Amino acid sequence: MAVNKPTGDNARKGALKKRSQTKTTIGGATGYTKRDRTSGEFMAVKKPKKAKKAAKKFKGVRVERAKKSAKRGR
């Protein structure tokens, strides 16, 4: 029989809407920086454990995509 989760277990459902993360390079390795979307303040950085490797992303935080340039070849 299926059992529903308890309501007061402080579990998050879905993504954090007021935060985003962006890919950065830290000493030649790839890391992720979390930032608050309302104030623009950088909150935390995830660094790779070993040099020249990529760090893991923050869970449940949306990723900022690189913006394409405004110029179009016409």
C-alpha positions as CSV (number, residue, x, y, z in Angstrom):
1,M,0.0,0.0,0.0
2,A,1.3,3.5,-0.9
3,V,2.1,5.9,1.9
4,N,2.1,9.7,1.5
5,K,5.0,11.7,2.9
6,P,4.4,13.6,6.2
7,T,3.4,17.2,5.7
8,G,5.9,18.8,8.2
9,D,9.1,17.1,7.1
10,N,10.7,20.4,5.7
11,A,11.3,18.8,2.3
12,R,11.5,21.1,-0.7
13,K,9.5,20.4,-3.8
14,G,10.7,21.9,-7.1
15,A,13.3,24.5,-7.8
16,L,14.3,27.6,-5.8
17,K,12.8,30.4,-7.8
18,K,14.6,33.3,-6.2
19,R,18.1,31.9,-6.8
20,S,20.2,30.9,-9.8
21,Q,23.6,29.5,-10.4
22,T,26.2,30.2,-13.1
23,K,29.2,28.3,-14.3
24,T,32.6,29.9,-13.4
25,T,36.2,28.9,-13.7
26,I,38.3,28.8,-10.5
27,G,42.0,28.2,-11.0
28,G,41.5,26.4,-14.3
29,A,38.7,24.1,-13.0
30,T,34.9,24.5,-13.5
31,G,32.9,25.6,-10.5
32,Y,29.4,26.9,-9.8
33,T,28.4,30.2,-8.1
34,K,25.0,30.6,-6.5
35,R,23.4,34.0,-6.6
36,D,20.2,35.7,-5.3
37,R,18.1,36.9,-8.2
38,T,16.4,39.8,-6.3
39,S,19.6,41.5,-5.0
40,G,22.2,40.1,-7.4
41,E,24.4,39.1,-4.4
42,F,26.6,36.1,-4.8
43,M,25.8,33.6,-2.0
44,A,28.1,30.6,-2.3
45,V,30.7,28.9,-4.5
46,K,31.1,25.2,-5.1
47,K,34.7,24.4,-5.9
48,P,36.0,21.1,-7.3
49,K,37.6,18.8,-4.8
50,K,40.5,17.9,-7.1
51,A,42.3,20.3,-9.4
52,K,41.3,20.3,-13.1
53,K,37.9,18.6,-12.4
54,A,34.4,20.0,-12.5
55,A,32.4,20.8,-9.4
56,K,28.9,19.5,-8.9
57,K,25.9,21.8,-9.3
58,F,23.7,23.1,-6.5
59,K,20.6,21.0,-6.0
60,G,17.3,22.6,-7.0
61,V,18.8,25.9,-8.2
62,R,18.1,27.0,-11.8
63,V,21.1,27.5,-14.1
64,E,21.7,30.8,-15.8
65,R,22.4,30.3,-19.5
66,A,24.9,32.3,-21.4
67,K,23.2,35.2,-23.3
68,K,23.6,35.2,-27.0
69,S,25.0,38.3,-28.6
70,A,22.6,41.0,-29.8
71,K,24.2,41.2,-33.3
72,R,22.6,39.3,-36.1
73,G,24.1,38.9,-39.5
74,R,21.8,40.6,-41.9
